[in-house]
Amino acid sequence: MAIEHHYDVGADFYRLWLDTAMVYSCGLWDGPLDDDLEAAQQAKLAWHASAAGVGAGTKVLDVGCGWGANLRYLTEQRRAAHVTGLTLSSDQAASVAPAETTAIRLEDWRDHRPDGPYDAIISIGAFEHFARQDLDDAARSGVYAHFFDLCARWLVPGGGMSLQTIAYEDFDPSAGAVSSFFTEEIFPESSLPRLGQIISAAETRFRLVAYRSDGAQYSQTLKLWQRRLEASADEATEMVGRDTYRRYLRYLRVSRAMFDRRICTLYRFGFERRPDALVDGSAPAGA
Ligand SMILES: C[S@@+](CC[C@H](N)C(=O)[O-])C[C@H]1O[C@@H](n2cnc3c(N)ncnc32)[C@H](O)[C@@H]1O
């Protein structure tokens, strides 16, 4: 399956070019775009924790938790009582040791059945994978609405949610594929949303309380990843072979061009569950 295809090249390969916490999504800079990837990734996790309202003693869900950097951040820096992470990659699921305060599950959000309500939900860099490319616009919107609906059910009333996703900006996806290399070789089962699709899928259940558009920051993140991968060229080639090494370099370059040309951008949202989010009478999580 697609996610396995992308991640199961092995964590050691990603370790060569990601930051030390192994965060695989756009960093956040509040000032000038400098070369401090470590600080930018921690600043990004901090922004999401605040936007979702994670505090001491809270129970949190991380949809698409990667190698668990956010799980560690939330329990260690924000003193969350418990964080559950979901991933579709068995390599990622196996990389996080079970602990009293964290649980990582090899599970699609569509199949998630929480033990009880969450105080906050965070999803960083996973939304891009939720709807398959072969779905039409209406079906993709349906997937996004389903996601927000489940999240609303899983949250306590007034609970917070933060979301980070790449989305189309100056581009109409119905006009044709952006890059067949990107969509077929790197992420064969993903497709990007448009801003309006995200907001209309969310707004019946959630208030929008924070919003940022940070496409230039993804370009900077990709530049730093590319620089690090090139600096480890020999080791990377020995680890995964020349073809895979070159394919990843190309993926980083193509992705960066997509942000620089404003074909796509990077959105970060903070949401708050509406008090009347479940007016249809359906049961909340854990009921
Ligand atoms: C680009 S990585 C981002 C990981 C992490 N949030 C970070 O910032 O480092 C995308 C993550 O989303 C997960 N994912 C994608 N689709 C998912 C789904 N339907 N259900 C659960 N996890 C999903 C992948 O397994 C992967 O862990």
The ligand as a Tripos MOL2 file, in Angstrom:
@<TRIPOS>MOLECULE
LIG
   27    29     1     0     0
SMALL
NO_CHARGES

@<TRIPOS>ATOM
      1 C1          4.2650   13.0140    6.3250 C.3       1 LIG1
      2 S1          4.0120   11.9680    7.6960 S.3       1 LIG1
      3 C2          3.8840   13.1430    9.0010 C.3       1 LIG1
      4 C3          4.2110   12.5270   10.3210 C.3       1 LIG1
      5 C4          4.2220   13.4520   11.5290 C.3       1 LIG1
      6 N1          2.9360   14.0440   11.7910 N.3       1 LIG1
      7 C5          5.3040   14.4960   11.4020 C.2       1 LIG1
      8 O1          4.9780   15.6670   11.2410 O.co2     1 LIG1
      9 O2          6.4660   14.1260   11.4670 O.co2     1 LIG1
     10 C6          2.3120   11.3780    7.4760 C.3       1 LIG1
     11 C7          1.8200   10.4240    8.5550 C.3       1 LIG1
     12 O3          0.4100   10.2410    8.3750 O.3       1 LIG1
     13 C8          0.0800    8.8830    8.5230 C.3       1 LIG1
     14 N2         -1.2050    8.6460    7.8400 N.ar      1 LIG1
     15 C9         -1.5320    8.9000    6.5660 C.ar      1 LIG1
     16 N3         -2.8190    8.5530    6.3130 N.ar      1 LIG1
     17 C10        -3.3210    8.0970    7.4860 C.ar      1 LIG1
     18 C11        -4.5820    7.5690    7.8870 C.ar      1 LIG1
     19 N4         -5.5890    7.4490    7.0120 N.pl3     1 LIG1
     20 N5         -4.7500    7.1750    9.1690 N.ar      1 LIG1
     21 C12        -3.7250    7.2800   10.0670 C.ar      1 LIG1
     22 N6         -2.5040    7.7670    9.7450 N.ar      1 LIG1
     23 C13        -2.2930    8.1660    8.4670 C.ar      1 LIG1
     24 C14         1.2870    8.1630    7.9300 C.3       1 LIG1
     25 O4          1.3590    6.8140    8.3340 O.3       1 LIG1
     26 C15         2.4160    9.0310    8.5060 C.3       1 LIG1
     27 O5          2.7080    8.6100    9.8300 O.3       1 LIG1
@<TRIPOS>BOND
     1     1     2 1
     2     2     3 1
     3     2    10 1
     4     3     4 1
     5     4     5 1
     6     5     6 1
     7     5     7 1
     8     7     8 2
     9     7     9 1
    10    10    11 1
    11    11    12 1
    12    11    26 1
    13    12    13 1
    14    13    14 1
    15    13    24 1
    16    14    15 ar
    17    14    23 ar
    18    15    16 ar
    19    16    17 ar
    20    17    18 ar
    21    17    23 ar
    22    18    19 1
    23    18    20 ar
    24    20    21 ar
    25    21    22 ar
    26    22    23 ar
    27    24    25 1
    28    24    26 1
    29    26    27 1
@<TRIPOS>SUBSTRUCTURE
     1 LIG1         1 GROUP 0 **** ****
